[in-house]
Amino acid sequence: MTRAPRTPPAYRRLAQRLAAELKTGLWRRGDTLPPENELARGYGVSRRTVRSALALMQNDGLIDKGQGRNARYCARVIESQGRNLDDFPTAARQVGMTPATRVLGVARRSSGLAESRALGLAVGTAVTEIERLRLLDGRPVVRQASVLPQWVADTLPVDRLMRDSLYDLIRRATGATLRIGSQHYSAVAASPGQAADLGLEPGASLLRLCRLVVDAEGRPVEYSDSLVRDGYFRFDD
């Protein structure tokens, strides 16, 4: 005789529902949740259930609730707004996560159609490709391929890529002020190799971010093609 699965207690069900709604993208880090009595009325539960749900969410690091004030959303999500050029390690530490980088490969090769157009080069021009895996709290979340024109690549101390930001290295080496020239997003399915790198099943949904970074004069300095796991980043126009 099999037993029916136990229904989670009301406070845990409420915590799961609130967590799902907070992650819709409408809430930003630091936003204040409604008061406990409003949540109790709105979800048809007791204030005790609300308090228990909020306590569970606070233990999970999703909200912060000080004595005598409403809870605040504390999403551990890296936020990117518009054309701001974010430094991955700094942005990760700002939301309480530990960043790390694993260099998968650095190779000089001939440019293909996409990077030639992005970097303003003739097809077949020599470029350097840097493939990296970006990690948060030890979990791989981004697989990134950065293609650099040789005038940039030849100035970089490649051995420092595991501990330093690529953008910081470019700034120091060239003196350039960097900004996003263009970027676009698309949804893709992970190939077996990509899935293995990111700890996912083949065919899992990923966000593909293609970005061109330029200097103050508009000269291309990097074209990147990144595959991003869901749940760790928020991109706003």
Summary of the structure (lengths in Angstrom):
residues: 237
radius of gyration: 22.0
end to end distance: 55.4
largest distance: 73.9
contacts: 655
relative contact order: 0.12
helix: 30%
strand: 32%
